[in-house]
């Protein structure tokens, strides 16, 4: 019976443990989590009639991994689709005013958000020559190359902020946006790639029903998924244990996990699904070069400010997803989600729920301020951008230190080097959002793929030993 240690109980570790128990007969999987609760950054809360998220807000079904897992866990009836109209109606804060972001290519060509020069650059993007085998570049440099500086500043910059809380001038195009990179490589341009994608959707959905791309959560928040996975695994398979060191006994093919409390336990396989900086710390005595490579993956910190207002104190109609702020606006708020417009049941009657994100690459100092200072800064900016007329009567500030890994230029090359070094340690695996995608879908899909890989390796190794 294989004994497996999974260090880190976020969505990656939980999914991996769940799948390993399906793929390996009689496997003993132990999740070792340093915090009191599992789930990582997925954290739903309830207070004063509000249902809020401190971390991710949902997952898309364009990658069906999380949706399929949820249904398999029996959560189908608890799934909550986002208000589709609201999810597609997004705003930018430009010149201190909220401007509707067009949701279609034609809309971009007719909007007054862009100058005629930017619209021409967008219209002629399809005719630009496709430069094959380009080295990796930032998403900002890519946008400049294809459609010019204005679109890079007004559209791409806040888009990257919304995903990575990062700097578009530093985030890798190939690693951070592999779908767009594939479009340019395979179709010669983004506009041609989008057209091909629409055609493929029409073929797969000839009756014209709702296509993939719907945003989902659960009636009681994303924590529902974490609770279901933890329940399936059982309390005996999840321990609060802060791993500090990993030792490989090659003679007996065993891995010893040492903890901060002086305890140690032996396993057949060791899998690190904690953040990259934690992985590096645990591995430094085992393989200093591998640990050093992992440690070079940087993280940005984030402060999430959850606010409940009386509906009458928010005069503008909250008909949309929310807004993002380009870095050129020099604001403290990176973006605001109109949570009670996105999902039903997020605020009590007569109230609305908003969520502001602060910090990231552009304003890292915000995360270190006290709650009162952060709340005052956010409220002042909301007064200006949304004409809010009274302070929130519900407020919660959540800080996520080292929250989001940053896929810098040449990130994929770094991941390749890490994988090559990892191959020297049979029975040791790495997963999590530091390598090949930061979304919930990415974490679930990568964990499921790793479970298949581990099951095959274990089966081959047993055949060889026998």
Phi, psi and omega in degrees: 000116180290141177248123189237132173256126173247111184267104183121119185251039172280193183298327179294309182295319180294316179296317180299314179298317180299315181288322179299324178292338175277324189269335182244120181295133175060023180292142175253101181259127177242120173269123180253106186245129184286333182270170181294321183244151173276171177117342180063234183277352176281114189209104178262144180223157177229134180195132176053034179086358179264143172244117188228161175247132175271341181240228181303153185256348182168186178217148181269150177266008173296331164249112190280006187305307184289321179298315179295318178299318181299315180294321179297327180280001179083023184259012185306316183285347179265355179295140181235110177286146175290154172300111189298321179295317180293319183296333182267354182252102185237155186236158171242146173266107182233126181061029179080003181237149177282127180237131181294129178272120180302143183258005180221164179296318178298321178298322178295328181281345182246351183290154174268005175291329183250148176285167180294330178295317179294322179295321177296317179299321179292317182295326184263006179302324183294340183263357178290146178292145180268114181273106183284152173058036175289146173294163179301150180216168177286158178296329177293315179297321177300312181297318177302316182295321186270320188226003173098169187291322184299314180291324176300319182285314188277327186248310186288317180305306179292331177299316178292323176301318182294333182265309188255351193051037189242183180262117183300338180281352182241334185286134183294133175292312185291320182277320184280332185222063186298330180293317177294320179298321179293324178298314180295319182292317188272333186241352177090341178199163179288318181297321176292322179295319178295321178296317179296322179294320178296319179296319179296321178294322179295323179293318181282344182226064188295337182277356174078021176288182182298127179275172179292163184117004177288139176270137184230152166217210177227159182305327180250022176094169183295339177301340177302319180294318179297315180298320181293317178295316180297322179294320178297322182284326180091147183299328183290345181259004180232122182233144170278113188204118179267102180288137181236341184203153180229129181238134180252119173266095186294327182298320182253006180052049180237151177244126178256123178259121178259142183245168182293340180271007179090352178283158174210147179219153184254141182221160176279327180226146177232128181232126179259115179241015177277175179302158185301320182294328175287321177301315181298319180295319181291328187266355190298327179278334179283313184206095185297323181293318177297315180299319180296321179295316180295322183294344181280355176282112184277163178230150171252148179261158187216141170248125179255123182248109181264129186225133174249125180241154168290138185306321182293344180271358178242093189287335182279148178290127180271065181256081182165184182277326184140201181220157175243155183241116174300148182296336179295342178284344177055052179252161177282328182274127176282324181185162180228131175257135178267078193302319183286348173270335183281315181234148174287155172074020181266348180217150177290167180303136178081013182223162175229153180242126177240158179220118180254140177252133180227160178103236179065201183289328187276329181223061184298335182293340181300325185294334184270355177285158176286165185304315184297319180294316178299314183299319180294317179297315181296316181297318179300318180290324178291327174301319182285317187276327186238006179056032179294136193254354179208150180298160178293146175265352171232131184215135174215129178248125179239127178256132175243097176287135181051058189277313191235121177294144181253121179273088182287166178307135183074022177300319182296325176294322178296317179298320178299317179296320178297317180295323178295320178291323181295329181298343179282355184235078180302134181095358177247133183223154177235142173208187184117184186270010182277352192242304190226049176125134185258350184284166175301316179302316180300315181297316180295312182297315180295322178294320179294319177295321179294323178300319177296315180299316181294318180299319179292318180296317181297319180297316179294319182293326178290322179296320180294318182290335180272000000 
